[in-house]
């Protein structure tokens, strides 16, 4: 009886696995609040150039972040059921090659940013620094999800800068281009990230306890489910309040209501703390962000 021989994956297949190409939930979670901010800053459709820059830039930077994260966590990931087969962790992709892929993607994203304006370019350096810092945060802080929250929300001030910024290259120009409500939206979005990334951390809690890393799921302990619900509530209430203060109306509130209607379903998925339920809740979070964006875009288009 002959035994079929499985050929090793191609380099392209390994690169696509490295950047989680078949798992778009990650970049969608980044994309929807960024696009919401872009529409709010422009008071409507911001133009195809900025839409293309932020959509492609989001995909590229999330992909680059995956490469950095896998290199940083390769020793941890081999002890975690969900991540043990990632290409860097299992040795299919050398560390220098994975970093080169990440750097190439980040450079393409930076080239896109260069087509905007100096305040956005300056903010992109801060965004990059936070993205690189996140994988190491779990070694020193008890809730590294808060660091991820800043990283995954930084497209919001960048969107405002891209719309409102001018040609001045000073830090004062950045402050002028990013109004206070943009930072308020970032803070609000941070609580959404805390909600969905705590769900994500709940998937790996048993493995993370064994290897000694820190996550919000471990820090919150038996209060994890209640905390996730509270994070969702803070995000949705504050996001709605900010939108109303900016003059958004019925369609915006309808989008927020559709987003809020999904939260009880998330509770049913995570309340038993099973891996499959928590992971499903995380993966489907982008529909909350989509509902908020759709309400925002419709409200601005139909006013």
Order of alpha helices (4+ residues) and beta strands (2+ residues): alpha-alpha-alpha-alpha-alpha-alpha-alpha-alpha-alpha-alpha-alpha-alpha-alpha-alpha-alpha-alpha-alpha
